[in-house]
Amino acid sequence: MSVSTSSGGIKRKGSDEGEGGIKRKALDEGKGTQDRQYVEICITDQNDRRMYFKVNPVKPLSLTFQIYCERCHLEYSTLQFLYNGCRVHGKYTPKKLKMKNGDEILAVKHVDGGGVAALSF
């Protein structure tokens, strides 16, 4: 038995069967198992500290990057994220980058400067 709301807003008890005799529970159990596929990725920093994430392939990576920074006590604006040697912006999704399970993103601190002054000993 389940409690459902009629069109008038009054709650009434009814059976678990929906239209056509199909049980609602059976529909709810199967729903989402195939729709929600996740990609497991690893974010590694320069000190070989690894953190694993299970992400939705169509969601932007910015939330994952922010969570990584929060857990490592780092500022998001001071890091760059690299995947296969190319910079990854937070708006990119794993699907757009064609990521698969076990892929690794490298988190490196952003450094400005260099040039001739850095070469003098």
Number of C-alpha atoms within 10 A of each C-alpha: 8 10 11 14 11 10 7 6 8 8 11 10 11 12 12 15 14 12 7 6 9 11 13 14 12 11 11 10 9 10 11 10 9 7 8 9 13 15 17 18 19 18 21 19 17 10 8 10 11 14 15 13 15 13 19 16 21 13 15 18 18 16 13 16 19 16 14 20 17 12 9 12 9 14 12 16 10 12 17 19 21 17 15 11 9 11 13 19 14 16 11 15 19 20 14 11 12 9 16 14 12 12 15 19 23 21 25 15 15 10 9 6 7 8 8 7 8 8 7 6 4
